[in-house]
């Protein structure tokens, strides 16, 4: 059975761009129409020489489509919950999203919180520490990403894919695999170029 991964979050936080960066390795520059309802893509990834086909569901963030996306929560194996680091409101709404997840999703669904548009240095409105604090509060994995630069996009999907593979193979308990530990290990083992305050992101309003 192909694992189902859903992208959630307010409209404009970059869900579609994250999906396109991961699936096709490119960034969608410029303005385009927001996702209506639910869009669907697949990608085959390799985990420990085993092929895993991910079903990735890109959902609309607008309130009027929320009842439509609720129907897809129950079948999701993993949820990537995004906010925009340049948009404080999108971060403040994360608690509401987590409330919906608790209500509609499976109890053991894998959840990862992503602070997207991390390349927009001078436009930042949410500090990394705030995202880390919220993730600890809800006991979910966290990282900052950038669909434009590709920062941590591959890592986010591969981390949840690895967790889902272990669960499906029944190895979860024996291997003690942890998404949080895996993310921490990969990030600590790879230095990332910090963004300076002078760096600007011309696509900060990209959906």
C-alpha positions, -999 to +999 in steps of 0.1 A: +000+000+000+014+034-010+018+057+020-004+088+018+013+121+027-008+153+030+003+189+028-016+212+052-016+248+061-030+282+053-033+294+018-001+309+005+024+292+028+040+273-001+025+238-001+023+235-039+059+249-042+072+224-017+056+196-036+069+208-069+104+212-055+104+177-041+088+160-070+104+178-100+133+197-084+122+231-096+107+262-081+074+277-093+083+314-096+057+340-101+020+341-093-003+312-101-038+300-091-042+286-056-050+250-052-087+243-054-099+214-031-072+187-033-045+180-059-026+146-061+009+136-071+031+105-067+068+100-063+089+069-059+117+072-033+144+048-022+147+040+015+175+016+023+174+002-013+137-003-010+114+015-034+085+034-016+058+051-037+045+081-019+010+095-026+013+132-019-019+152-015-017+190-019-047+206-001-063+240-004-057+263+026-088+284+022-115+280+048-142+273+022-124+241+011-118+229+046-148+205+047-134+189+015-100+183+029-113+170+062-125+139+043-089+130+033-074+133+068-085+098+080-066+080+052-034+100+056-004+083+070+017+114+074+009+152+075+033+179+066+019+210+083+033+243+069+034+279+080+051+308+063+080+323+084+071+357+069+035+355+079+028+355+116-009+348+111-001+315+093+020+305+123-007+315+148-032+293+130-010+262+134-028+254+167-061+254+150-047+231+123-034+207+149-068+207+165-084+196+132-057+169+129-065+156+163-102+155+154-101+140+119-068+122+115-057+088+127-042+088+162-008+075+151-005+098+120+031+111+115+031+149+118+059+172+108+058+210+113+075+230+086+084+267+087+085+275+050+101+304+030+132+303+053+152+320+026+133+353+030+157+366+057+147+402+060+110+394+057+110+370+086+082+374+111+085+341+130+117+331+147+130+296+143+129+292+181+091+298+181+086+270+157+108+247+177+090+256+209+056+248+193+068+215+179+081+205+213+048+214+229+029+190+205+057+165+203+061+167+165+092+169+143+102+204+131+124+220+105+125+252+084+123+248+046+126+268+015+109+257-018+130+283-036+164+272-025+154+236-018+165+238+019+154+207+038+126+199+013+141+165+004+149+158+041+113+165+052+097+140+028+124+114+032+122+115+070+084+108+070+089+082+042+115+064+063+092+064+094+063+050+073+085+023+058+095+011+092+059+011+104+047-009+074+075-035+078+067-040+115+102-029+125+091+003+143+095-011+178+127-031+172+145-003+154+132+025+176+132+048+146+123+084+154+115+111+129+127+138+154+160+120+160+166+114+123+159+150+114+182+162+142+210+138+131+208+148+094+207+186+102+236+184+127+257+164+102+252+190+074+261+226+077+237+250+060+246+284+046+229+310+069+208+336+052+219+372+059+195+400+067+204+415+033+191+386+013+156+392-001+131+367-014+111+382-044+086+353-042+075+357-006+039+358-017+041+326-038+014+300-029 
